[in-house]
Amino acid sequence: MKEKRRRQAVSLFLVLAILMTGCQGKQQAQDSQERSGEKIEAGKLAQSVRDKYADEEKYEYGEPITDIARDEHLKIQMGFDIMNAGFDQYTQIVQVFQNAELTQSVGTGFKWDEEKQVISITPPKWSAGGISNAELDKDVPGNKSTSTELFDKGESKDWGNLPQYYLVQYVDLETGETLAKPIVTIVTVDHEVKKAPKVSLRISEDGLPEFSWKKVPGADTYYIMEMNYSKESGFSGAGWVQGHTKKTKWKPESATHLVTFTVSEAQRIEDYNIEKYGEGTDPIPKDGVYETYYCVIAASKDGTSAISNTFNEKEIARRVPYSEEVGISREKEGSNYADGFANMPSYKWVTMCDGTLVQKMINYDFQEAEKVVETWGEYEKEDMSDLHNVEVDVVRVPYVIEGTGFTGIVKVQNFNSETWEKDLKEIEKRQEQLRNRAGARDIEIEEAQTEDEAGGDSQNVYETDYKITANSALSEYLAANMLTGASMIDLSDFPESADQQYLSDAWMEAVYQNPLILGVKSAGIADGEKTLMVQYDTDPAAMEEKQKEIAEEVKRVTGEIITDDMSELDKELAINQYLCDTAEYDMDALDNAEKNNFETVDEQFNDSFTPYGVLLNKSGVCASYAGAFKLLADEAGLESIVVTGNLEGELPHAWNKIKIDGEWQIVDSTNNDNELIFNALLNLPDKAAGKVLVEDDRYVLDTRIAHYQAPTDKMEYYRLQNKYFQKDQIADSLTAELKKGNAAVLRTDYDLNDQQFNDIAMKVLEEYGNDDLAGYYWMGVIYLTDQE
């Protein structure tokens, strides 16, 4: 199961990218556009949605308490004498927690004023989220020789650097009777630097994690922090400074400190590790009481901000390469020698910082390839007594392993000196055909805007007949508004929206799981946190027209490819096949987004990031494929979701999970559409897919992520097609396939490595009797071809 990221929301302003270009005048004119559908009062819509989810909601929510001072006491007015009401502890009446699940109790103090009948809740004895001064200069602002952290305010005098808390009331304050549902009140803390950084994490070209954020008003220094965290108590004490900067970007010098394993996946095969840990393939993680999270704190001479959103070290480690695994490469040290261009390797094995073993694409620098003469030692006798030098013509092709800083040179022998440059072009084409495709929307922070700038009416909502996918009342309410292009969404009936992390989760779930919400640019809070303002890249009337076109196309397609007698599996396969057959990946859109760091694209590429691209234009990026897949699955009566994350730890990506016969399956139609290795990512389990598709937690509410686990591969495509074979049996089947035609594509275990592939290929070569075989493998899928 994916490690859940517990992020701390710190900003009132959210943005969903790709951020499209647009003008404020267009936004103000949105509500003047004619739209079909009846209007409904926002309050009535909110109530109907709340009624729908009433039985699922564990808590009631009170009006938030905002911007309490660091040392302020929370005062609870009681209507009865708590000392004579049978309570043993204050926490039976009221309690403060760090997390929304209400499992991490904060060690607050309590005082009872009998005369006024008021409970005062004091800050905890030791605050959380501070900055250790252990390795900082003495003259750093806030550093005292008598303290162990910056800006130390003393015991029980500081709520710390967490942005918010959850105050829970268990009893009726007038009668003392236990409430049917506890009342949760969001409490936010006022910090010296008012706004916390919103941090983005990307993997740089040299394979290191790069944190970036926008300049925070009033801050002059940013501390990159390592914080201890436990599931039982949350964040505790001060964190350790990993770096500090006055700039808005930082990355470590190396990835060594991010290693989270004791024994890597590649090392598990060693005899001494088998003896110590037993048989297995999973990495052995480091022992530790605490988990580690990274964040950024903005600071001025007067104090600090709250901590930024946080990143689990395990999740960072899963995305960061640690070392190239030359020990399991083909012929080990000989893996960078190829007998002919067709045998140049396509992938290299890399151990990530979490110990997992993955295959990554080789990015050859074909422009720098050169033909040279080298002097090699040659011998036939085992004692090397006949060793002599020979001159050998080779082509040297430098490379970088994608997403890493690992470089090398492949040396190719046995080639045609007259056509080698042309022949090398074919390998360049092959590498491009094998390359996986990404291109999903990313999350950033946008500056605040005022309610007047947004325009629109938050009190009335247009009704929609489109199906909504949601896991909470707030998520469904937001989706219902955005499906009609509402630019102002009234939040007054949802006090839980004061929880910025929850609002962010619900908002992102609404957008990702409802692909007919088109062209969202950004969102921000106004009107004392009672209104969510949303900006789009198109006006509501145009959005409505495109929604109709999409809906009609979805009905047409499902009518064409889906029949009543189909099983759930048959329907899924038909949808995946349709997308592979009819859609093309929009490389221009990807290039345009990548050029702008996935923060904006030119207007002509907008549709390529929505289902309109793949369904109507027959061209789009992964976000378009994933949205189209969900809409087609919904229409076919299947339960599916869009999943977001990163492809191979690097590029923002979107794919799907779909429930077939009661079990969730992973499907990536974008990358199943590959002429050479077809459907390699169809109905994979989490364990296998995790080597390529690294999930994040944006696509659904955090509390629901575990619900979508995909545990088995019994419906994996090659197994369904009787094209899966054990490693010791696949050679015969590959030979048989080659004899039928000039190519064979079969699958064995996902952990197939270079040496095992080489052994299989040599056996096929012996059985087939043709020295001109070439091929490669990925995720256990083997492709062999007769070059003749």
C-alpha positions in Angstrom: 0.0 0.0 0.0 1.3 3.4 -0.8 2.6 5.3 2.2 0.1 8.1 2.9 1.4 11.6 2.8 0.3 13.7 5.6 0.6 17.2 4.3 0.0 20.4 6.3 -2.0 22.9 4.3 -0.7 26.4 4.8 -2.2 28.6 2.2 -5.7 29.9 1.6 -5.0 29.9 -2.1 -5.0 26.8 -4.4 -4.4 26.4 -8.1 -4.9 23.5 -10.4 -2.5 23.6 -13.3 -2.1 23.3 -16.3 -2.5 27.1 -15.7 -3.9 28.5 -18.9 -3.5 32.0 -20.2 -6.6 34.3 -19.9 -7.7 37.7 -19.1 -9.7 39.1 -16.1 -12.3 40.6 -18.3 -13.3 37.2 -19.7 -13.6 35.9 -16.1 -15.8 38.8 -15.0 -18.1 38.2 -18.0 -18.7 34.5 -17.2 -22.0 34.8 -15.4 -23.5 37.0 -18.2 -23.2 34.0 -20.6 -26.4 32.2 -21.4 -26.5 28.7 -19.9 -29.1 26.0 -20.0 -30.4 24.4 -16.9 -32.4 25.7 -13.9 -30.9 27.6 -11.0 -31.0 26.4 -7.5 -30.1 28.2 -4.3 -26.6 27.3 -3.1 -28.0 26.6 0.4 -30.5 24.1 -1.0 -27.9 22.3 -3.0 -25.6 22.2 0.0 -28.3 20.8 2.2 -29.3 18.1 -0.3 -25.7 17.0 -0.6 -25.2 17.0 3.1 -28.3 14.9 3.6 -26.9 12.4 1.1 -23.7 11.9 3.1 -25.2 12.4 6.6 -24.8 8.8 7.6 -21.2 8.7 6.5 -20.1 11.8 8.3 -18.5 11.0 11.7 -18.4 14.6 13.0 -20.3 17.9 13.0 -18.2 21.0 12.3 -18.3 24.2 14.2 -17.4 27.7 13.1 -13.6 28.0 12.8 -11.5 29.9 15.2 -8.9 31.8 13.2 -5.5 33.4 13.9 -5.1 32.7 17.6 -1.9 34.1 19.0 1.0 31.8 19.6 0.5 31.9 23.4 -3.3 32.3 23.4 -5.5 30.1 25.6 -8.6 28.6 24.0 -11.5 29.4 26.3 -14.6 27.1 26.4 -17.7 28.5 28.2 -19.5 25.7 30.0 -23.1 25.8 31.2 -22.6 23.3 34.0 -20.1 22.5 36.8 -17.8 20.0 35.2 -16.3 19.0 38.6 -19.6 17.5 39.7 -20.6 16.0 36.4 -18.8 12.6 36.7 -15.8 13.4 34.4 -12.4 12.0 35.2 -10.4 14.0 32.7 -10.8 17.2 30.8 -10.2 15.3 27.5 -13.6 13.6 28.1 -15.1 17.0 27.4 -12.8 18.6 24.9 -9.5 17.7 23.3 -7.1 19.1 20.7 -5.6 17.1 17.8 -3.0 17.6 15.1 -4.7 15.6 12.4 -8.1 15.5 10.8 -8.5 11.8 11.7 -8.4 12.9 15.4 -5.8 10.3 16.4 -2.8 12.5 17.3 -3.7 14.2 20.6 -1.8 17.4 21.4 -0.4 17.6 24.9 -2.2 20.7 25.9 -2.8 22.0 29.4 -6.2 22.6 31.0 -7.3 25.1 33.6 -10.8 25.4 35.2 -12.2 28.7 36.3 -15.0 27.6 38.6 -16.4 31.1 39.1 -16.8 31.8 35.4 -17.2 28.1 34.5 -14.6 28.4 31.7 -12.1 25.8 30.6 -8.9 27.3 29.3 -6.8 25.2 27.0 -3.1 26.2 27.0 -0.5 25.5 24.3 1.4 22.2 24.7 4.4 22.1 27.0 6.7 21.5 24.0 5.7 23.1 20.7 5.9 21.3 17.3 7.5 22.3 14.0 10.3 24.4 15.4 13.8 25.0 13.9 16.7 23.4 15.7 19.7 25.8 16.1 22.2 23.0 16.4 24.1 23.8 13.2 23.2 27.4 12.7 25.4 30.5 13.2 25.0 32.3 16.5 24.0 35.5 14.9 21.0 34.1 13.0 17.9 36.0 14.0 16.0 34.3 16.8 19.0 32.3 18.0 19.5 32.4 21.8 22.4 30.7 23.6 20.0 29.4 26.2 17.7 27.7 23.8 17.9 24.7 21.5 15.7 26.2 18.7 15.1 29.5 17.0 12.6 32.0 18.5 12.0 29.8 21.5 9.1 31.2 23.6 9.3 28.9 26.5 7.2 26.0 27.9 3.4 26.1 27.3 3.7 29.5 25.5 3.7 28.5 21.9 1.3 26.6 19.7 4.3 26.1 17.4 4.7 26.1 13.7 1.8 23.8 12.7 -0.7 25.9 10.8 -3.9 24.5 12.4 -5.4 22.2 15.0 -8.6 20.4 15.5 -10.6 21.2 18.7 -13.0 18.5 19.4 -16.1 18.9 21.7 -17.6 15.6 23.0 -20.4 16.9 25.2 -23.2 19.4 25.1 -21.7 22.5 26.7 -24.9 23.3 28.5 -25.9 19.9 29.8 -22.8 17.8 29.7 -24.6 15.1 27.8 -22.5 13.1 25.3 -23.1 14.3 21.7 -24.2 11.9 19.1 -21.5 13.2 16.9 -18.5 15.2 18.2 -18.2 18.8 17.1 -14.9 19.6 15.4 -13.6 23.2 15.2 -10.7 24.2 13.0 -8.2 26.4 14.9 -5.6 28.3 12.9 -2.5 30.0 14.4 -1.2 33.5 13.7 2.5 33.4 12.8 5.0 36.3 12.5 5.4 35.5 8.8 1.7 35.4 7.8 2.0 33.1 4.8 3.7 29.8 4.7 5.5 28.6 1.5 3.7 26.3 -0.8 6.5 24.0 -2.0 6.7 22.0 -5.2 9.0 19.0 -5.6 10.5 18.0 -8.9 13.3 15.6 -9.7 16.0 17.5 -11.5 17.8 16.3 -14.6 20.7 15.0 -12.4 18.2 12.9 -10.4 18.1 15.0 -7.2 15.0 16.3 -5.5 14.5 20.0 -6.1 12.2 22.0 -3.8 10.8 25.3 -5.1 8.3 27.9 -3.9 7.3 31.5 -4.5 8.7 34.4 -2.5 6.8 34.8 0.8 6.0 38.4 1.8 8.0 39.5 4.8 10.4 36.6 4.7 14.1 36.9 4.0 15.3 33.4 4.8 13.9 29.9 4.1 14.8 26.9 6.1 14.6 23.4 4.5 13.6 21.2 7.4 13.7 17.5 8.3 10.9 16.8 10.8 10.2 13.7 12.9 6.8 12.3 12.7 4.9 9.3 14.2 1.5 8.0 13.4 0.6 8.1 17.1 1.7 11.6 18.0 2.2 13.4 14.7 5.0 16.0 14.5 6.9 16.7 17.7 9.7 19.0 18.8 12.0 21.0 16.5 13.2 19.8 13.2 16.7 19.6 11.8 17.9 22.2 9.3 19.0 20.5 6.0 19.7 23.7 4.3 18.8 27.4 4.3 18.6 29.9 1.5 17.4 33.4 0.6 16.4 32.1 -2.8 13.2 30.3 -3.7 14.7 27.0 -4.8 16.9 24.4 -3.1 18.3 20.9 -3.7 20.7 18.8 -1.8 24.2 18.1 -3.0 23.6 14.4 -3.1 20.9 11.8 -2.4 22.8 9.8 0.2 20.8 11.1 3.2 17.6 10.1 1.5 18.4 6.4 1.5 15.7 4.6 3.4 16.8 0.9 3.0 19.2 -1.4 4.7 19.1 -4.0 2.0 18.1 -3.1 -1.6 16.0 -5.2 -3.9 19.1 -6.1 -5.9 20.9 -7.1 -2.7 18.2 -9.5 -1.5 19.5 -12.3 -3.8 22.9 -12.4 -1.9 23.2 -15.6 0.2 24.0 -13.7 3.4 20.9 -11.6 3.0 18.7 -14.6 2.3 20.2 -16.2 5.4 19.5 -13.1 7.5 16.1 -11.9 6.2 14.8 -15.0 4.4 13.6 -15.4 0.8 12.0 -12.4 -0.7 12.3 -9.5 -3.2 11.2 -6.5 -1.3 13.9 -4.1 0.1 14.6 -4.2 3.8 13.9 -0.7 5.2 15.9 1.0 7.9 14.7 0.6 11.4 13.3 3.7 13.1 10.8 4.9 15.6 9.9 8.0 13.6 9.1 8.7 10.0 10.8 11.7 8.4 9.1 14.5 6.5 10.6 17.5 4.6 9.2 21.0 4.6 10.2 24.6 4.3 9.7 27.4 6.9 9.9 31.0 5.9 11.6 33.3 8.5 12.1 37.0 9.2 14.0 38.8 11.9 10.9 38.7 14.1 9.8 35.0 13.7 8.6 32.4 11.3 5.8 31.1 9.2 3.9 27.9 9.7 5.6 24.9 8.1 4.9 24.4 4.4 3.2 21.4 2.9 5.3 18.4 3.8 6.9 15.5 1.9 7.4 12.0 3.3 11.0 11.0 3.0 9.8 7.5 1.8 7.9 9.1 -1.1 10.9 11.2 -2.0 13.1 8.2 -1.9 10.9 6.3 -4.2 11.4 9.0 -6.9 15.1 9.6 -6.4 17.8 7.4 -8.1 20.6 6.1 -5.8 22.8 4.0 -8.0 23.1 2.3 -11.4 22.9 -1.5 -10.8 25.8 -2.6 -13.1 26.0 -5.8 -11.0 22.8 -7.2 -12.7 23.4 -5.8 -16.1 23.9 -8.1 -19.1 27.4 -9.7 -18.8 28.0 -7.3 -15.9 31.0 -5.1 -16.9 30.4 -6.0 -20.5 26.9 -4.6 -20.6 28.1 -1.5 -22.4 29.3 -3.5 -25.4 26.8 -4.4 -28.1 27.2 -6.8 -31.0 25.5 -4.7 -33.7 23.3 -1.7 -33.4 20.1 -3.7 -32.9 21.6 -5.1 -29.7 22.2 -1.7 -28.1 20.4 -1.8 -24.7 17.2 0.2 -24.4 17.1 0.4 -20.6 19.3 0.3 -17.5 18.6 -1.0 -14.1 18.7 1.6 -11.3 18.2 1.3 -7.5 16.2 4.1 -6.1 16.8 5.6 -2.7 14.0 3.4 -1.2 15.8 0.3 -2.4 13.4 -0.6 -5.2 14.9 -1.8 -8.5 13.5 -0.1 -11.7 14.3 0.0 -15.4 14.9 3.4 -16.8 15.1 4.5 -20.4 18.6 5.2 -21.9 18.8 8.6 -23.5 21.4 8.2 -26.1 23.2 11.3 -27.4 23.1 10.2 -31.0 24.5 13.5 -32.3 27.7 12.8 -30.4 28.1 9.2 -31.7 31.5 8.6 -33.4 33.3 5.8 -35.2 36.7 5.1 -33.8 39.4 2.4 -33.8 40.3 0.9 -30.3 43.0 -1.5 -29.3 41.6 -4.4 -27.4 43.3 -7.4 -25.7 42.2 -10.8 -27.2 42.7 -14.3 -26.0 41.2 -17.8 -26.2 43.1 -19.8 -23.6 41.9 -19.6 -20.0 45.4 -18.8 -18.7 45.5 -15.9 -21.2 48.9 -17.1 -22.4 47.9 -16.2 -26.0 46.9 -12.6 -25.1 47.6 -10.2 -28.0 46.3 -6.8 -29.1 43.9 -6.3 -32.0 42.5 -3.1 -33.5 38.7 -3.0 -33.5 36.3 -0.6 -35.2 33.6 0.5 -32.8 30.9 3.2 -32.7 30.9 5.0 -29.4 27.4 6.4 -28.3 27.3 8.4 -25.1 24.2 8.3 -22.9 22.4 9.4 -19.8 20.0 7.2 -17.9 16.7 9.1 -17.9 15.9 11.0 -14.7 19.4 10.4 -13.3 22.9 11.8 -13.4 24.3 8.4 -14.4 26.2 8.5 -17.7 28.1 6.1 -19.8 29.1 5.0 -23.3 27.9 2.1 -25.3 30.4 0.6 -27.7 29.0 -1.1 -30.8 30.9 -3.8 -32.8 30.1 -5.5 -36.0 28.5 -2.8 -38.1 28.5 -1.7 -41.7 31.0 1.2 -41.9 29.3 2.7 -44.9 25.7 2.7 -43.4 26.4 3.0 -39.7 24.9 6.5 -39.4 21.7 5.5 -41.1 21.5 2.3 -39.1 21.9 4.3 -35.9 18.9 6.4 -36.9 16.8 3.3 -36.7 17.9 2.8 -33.0 17.0 6.5 -32.3 13.5 5.8 -33.8 13.3 2.6 -31.7 14.1 4.5 -28.5 11.4 7.1 -29.2 8.8 4.3 -29.9 9.6 2.7 -26.5 9.5 5.9 -24.6 6.6 6.2 -22.1 4.4 9.3 -22.2 3.2 11.6 -19.4 1.7 15.1 -19.2 -0.8 15.6 -16.4 -1.9 18.8 -14.6 0.2 19.8 -11.6 -0.7 21.7 -8.4 0.7 25.1 -7.7 -0.1 28.2 -5.6 -1.5 31.4 -6.9 -1.6 34.8 -5.3 -4.8 36.0 -3.6 -7.6 37.8 -5.5 -10.5 39.7 -4.1 -14.1 38.7 -4.4 -14.8 41.7 -6.6 -12.2 40.5 -9.1 -13.9 37.2 -9.6 -17.4 38.4 -10.4 -20.4 36.0 -10.4 -23.0 35.0 -7.9 -22.2 32.5 -5.1 -25.8 32.3 -3.8 -27.3 30.6 -6.9 -26.1 27.5 -8.7 -27.0 26.0 -12.1 -28.1 22.4 -11.8 -26.3 19.7 -13.7 -27.5 16.2 -14.8 -23.9 14.9 -15.2 -22.9 12.0 -12.9 -20.6 13.1 -10.1 -17.9 11.0 -8.5 -17.1 12.1 -4.9 -16.3 10.6 -1.5 -17.6 13.5 0.6 -20.3 16.1 0.7 -17.8 18.9 0.2 -16.2 17.2 -2.8 -19.6 16.5 -4.5 -20.8 20.1 -3.8 -17.6 21.6 -5.3 -18.0 19.3 -8.4 -21.6 20.2 -8.8 -20.7 23.9 -8.9 -17.7 23.5 -11.2 -19.5 21.3 -13.7 -21.6 24.4 -14.6 -18.6 26.7 -14.6 -19.5 28.5 -11.4 -16.9 31.2 -10.7 -17.9 31.7 -7.1 -18.8 28.8 -4.8 -20.5 29.6 -1.4 -18.8 27.6 1.4 -20.8 28.9 4.3 -22.6 25.6 4.7 -19.3 23.7 4.9 -17.4 24.9 8.0 -15.0 22.0 7.5 -13.7 23.9 4.5 -11.7 26.0 7.0 -9.4 22.9 7.2 -7.2 24.0 4.3 -5.8 20.5 3.7 -9.3 19.0 3.6 -10.6 21.7 1.3 -7.6 21.1 -1.0 -8.2 17.4 -1.0 -11.9 17.7 -1.7 -11.3 20.3 -4.5 -8.7 18.2 -6.2 -10.8 15.1 -5.9 -13.7 17.0 -7.5 -11.6 18.1 -10.5 -9.7 14.8 -11.1 -12.6 12.5 -10.6 -15.1 14.5 -12.8 -13.4 14.9 -16.1 -16.3 17.0 -17.5 -15.1 19.8 -15.3 -13.1 21.5 -18.1 -10.4 24.2 -18.1 -10.0 25.0 -14.4 -7.2 27.5 -14.0 -7.1 28.3 -10.3 -9.1 28.7 -7.1 -8.7 31.0 -4.1 -10.6 31.8 -0.9 -12.3 35.2 -0.3 -15.0 36.7 1.9 -13.5 35.5 5.2 -13.0 32.0 3.9 -16.7 31.7 3.0 -16.3 31.8 -0.8 -14.2 29.7 -3.2 -13.4 31.6 -6.4 -12.6 29.5 -9.4 -11.1 30.7 -12.7 -11.4 28.8 -16.0 -9.7 29.1 -19.3 -13.1 29.4 -21.1 -16.5 30.9 -20.4 -19.4 28.7 -19.1 -21.3 28.7 -22.3 -18.4 27.3 -24.3 -17.7 24.8 -21.6 -21.3 23.6 -21.7 -21.1 23.2 -25.4 -17.9 21.1 -25.2 -19.4 19.0 -22.4 -22.4 18.2 -24.6 -20.0 17.2 -27.5 -18.0 15.0 -25.1 -21.1 13.4 -23.6 -22.6 12.6 -27.0 -19.3 11.1 -28.2 -19.1 9.0 -25.1 -22.6 7.6 -25.7 -21.7 7.0 -29.4 -18.5 5.2 -28.6 -19.9 3.0 -25.9 -22.9 2.1 -28.2 -20.3 1.0 -30.8 -17.9 -1.0 -28.6 -20.0 -2.2 -25.6 -22.8 -4.8 -25.7 -25.1 -6.1 -23.0 -23.6 -9.5 -23.0 -20.1 -8.3 -22.2 -18.5 -9.0 -18.9 -16.9 -6.2 -16.9 -13.5 -7.4 -18.1 -14.6 -7.5 -21.7 -15.9 -3.9 -21.4 -12.6 -2.7 -19.9 -10.5 -4.3 -22.6 -12.8 -2.8 -25.3 -12.4 0.7 -23.8 -8.6 0.4 -23.6 -8.4 -1.0 -27.1 -10.6 1.8 -28.5 -8.3 4.5 -27.0 -5.2 2.7 -28.3 -6.8 2.3 -31.8 -8.2 5.8 -32.3 -6.1 8.3 -30.3 -2.6 9.6 -30.8 -0.4 11.1 -28.2 0.0 14.8 -28.6 3.8 15.3 -28.5 3.5 19.0 -29.3 1.2 19.6 -26.3 3.6 17.7 -24.1 6.6 19.7 -25.4 4.7 22.9 -24.9 3.8 22.1 -21.3 7.3 20.7 -20.5 8.9 23.9 -21.9 6.8 25.8 -19.4 7.5 23.5 -16.5 3.9 22.2 -16.6 2.7 25.5 -15.3 1.1 26.8 -18.5 0.4 25.8 -22.1 -0.5 27.8 -25.2 -4.2 28.1 -25.8 -4.2 25.8 -28.8 -3.2 22.9 -26.6 -5.9 23.3 -23.9 -8.1 20.5 -25.2 -5.2 18.0 -25.2 -5.4 18.1 -21.4 -9.1 17.3 -21.2 -11.2 14.4 -22.6 -12.2 16.6 -25.5 -8.7 16.0 -27.0 -8.7 12.2 -27.1 -12.5 11.8 -27.8 -13.1 14.6 -30.3 -9.8 15.6 -31.7 -8.3 12.1 -31.4 -5.2 13.5 -29.9 -4.2 14.3 -26.3 -1.7 13.8 -23.4 -2.2 11.4 -20.5 -4.6 13.6 -18.7 -6.9 13.4 -21.7 -6.6 9.6 -22.0 -7.3 9.1 -18.3 -10.3 11.4 -18.3 -11.7 9.8 -21.5 -11.2 6.3 -20.1 -13.2 7.2 -16.9 -16.0 8.7 -18.9 -16.3 5.7 -21.1 -16.1 3.3 -18.2 -18.8 5.3 -16.3 -21.1 5.1 -19.3 -20.4 1.3 -19.6 -21.5 0.9 -16.0 -18.0 0.3 -14.6 -16.5 1.8 -11.5 -13.3 3.7 -12.2 -11.1 6.5 -11.0 -8.4 8.8 -12.4 -5.1 8.3 -10.6 -2.4 11.0 -10.5 1.3 10.8 -9.7 4.6 10.6 -11.6 5.8 8.5 -14.5 9.0 6.8 -13.4 9.3 9.2 -10.6 9.8 12.3 -12.8 7.0 13.6 -15.0 3.5 14.5 -13.8 1.2 11.7 -15.1 -2.4 10.4 -14.9 -3.8 6.9 -15.4 -6.7 4.9 -14.2 -7.9 2.2 -11.8 -11.0 0.2 -12.6 -12.9 -2.3 -10.5 -13.4 -5.6 -12.3 -15.3 -8.4 -10.6 -14.8 -6.7 -7.2 -11.1 -6.0 -7.5 -9.3 -2.9 -8.5 -7.0 -3.0 -11.5 -4.4 -0.5 -12.9 -4.6 0.5 -16.5 -2.5 3.1 -18.3 -4.0 3.5 -21.8 -1.6 6.3 -22.7 1.4 3.9 -22.5 -0.5 0.7 -23.5 -0.6 2.3 -26.9 2.9 1.2 -27.9 3.6 -0.6 -31.1 6.6 -2.5 -29.8 5.5 -3.5 -26.3 1.7 -3.4 -26.3 -0.5 -3.3 -23.2 2.4 -3.7 -20.8 0.4 -1.6 -18.2 -3.0 -3.3 -18.4 -4.4 -4.7 -15.2 -1.2 -4.6 -13.2 -1.1 -5.0 -9.4 0.2 -2.1 -7.3 3.5 -3.8 -6.5 4.4 -4.2 -10.2 3.0 -0.9 -11.4 4.8 0.9 -8.6 8.1 0.4 -10.5 6.8 2.8 -13.2 3.8 4.6 -11.9 4.5 6.5 -8.6 1.1 7.5 -7.1 0.6 10.7 -5.1 -2.4 11.5 -2.9 -4.0 14.3 -4.9 -6.6 12.4 -6.8 -9.0 11.4 -4.0 -9.4 12.3 -0.3 -6.5 11.1 1.8 -8.8 8.9 3.9 -10.0 7.0 0.8 -6.6 6.1 -0.9 -6.3 2.7 0.8 -9.8 1.8 -0.6 -8.3 1.6 -4.2 -5.6 -1.0 -3.7 -4.9 -3.3 -6.6 -3.5 -6.5 -5.1 -3.5 -9.2 -7.8 -2.4 -9.6 -11.5 -4.7 -12.5 -12.4 -6.3 -10.3 -15.0 -3.1 -8.9 -16.4 -3.3 -8.7 -20.1 -0.5 -11.2 -21.1 -1.9 -13.7 -18.7 -5.4 -13.3 -20.2 -3.9 -13.8 -23.6 -2.0 -16.9 -22.6 1.2 -15.0 -23.4 2.7 -15.2 -19.9 5.4 -17.9 -19.2 7.8 -18.7 -16.4 11.4 -17.7 -17.0 12.5 -21.3 -17.6 9.7 -21.9 -20.1 9.5 -18.7 -22.1 12.4 -19.4 -24.6 10.5 -22.3 -26.3 7.4 -20.1 -26.7 9.4 -17.2 -28.0 11.0 -19.5 -30.6 7.6 -20.8 -31.7 6.3 -17.3 -32.1 9.3 -16.3 -34.2 8.8 -19.2 -36.5 5.2 -18.0 -37.1 6.4 -14.5 -38.1 9.3 -12.2 -37.7 8.6 -11.0 -34.2 7.6 -12.3 -30.8 6.2 -10.4 -27.8 5.6 -12.5 -24.6 5.8 -11.8 -20.9 7.5 -13.4 -17.9 8.1 -12.1 -14.3 8.3 -8.4 -13.8 11.7 -8.7 -12.1 13.4 -10.2 -15.2 16.9 -8.8 -15.3 19.6 -8.4 -18.0 21.4 -11.6 -17.3 18.2 -13.6 -17.3 17.1 -12.0 -20.5 20.5 -12.7 -22.1 20.2 -16.4 -21.1 16.7 -16.6 -22.6 17.8 -14.8 -25.8 20.8 -17.2 -26.2 18.5 -20.2 -25.8 16.1 -18.8 -28.4 19.1 -18.1 -30.7 20.2 -21.8 -30.5 16.7 -23.1 -31.1 15.8 -20.6 -33.8 19.1 -20.9 -35.7 19.4 -17.4 -36.9 22.2 -15.1 -35.7 20.3 -11.9 -36.7 17.9 -11.9 -33.8 17.6 -8.6 -31.8 15.4 -7.4 -29.0 14.9 -6.0 -25.6 12.6 -6.3 -22.6 10.7 -4.1 -20.1 8.7 -5.0 -17.0 9.1 -8.6 -18.0 7.7 -8.1 -21.5 10.2 -9.6 -24.0 10.3 -8.4 -27.6 12.4 -10.4 -30.1 12.6 -9.9 -33.9 14.2 -11.5 -36.8 16.1 -8.6 -38.5 16.0 -10.3 -41.9 
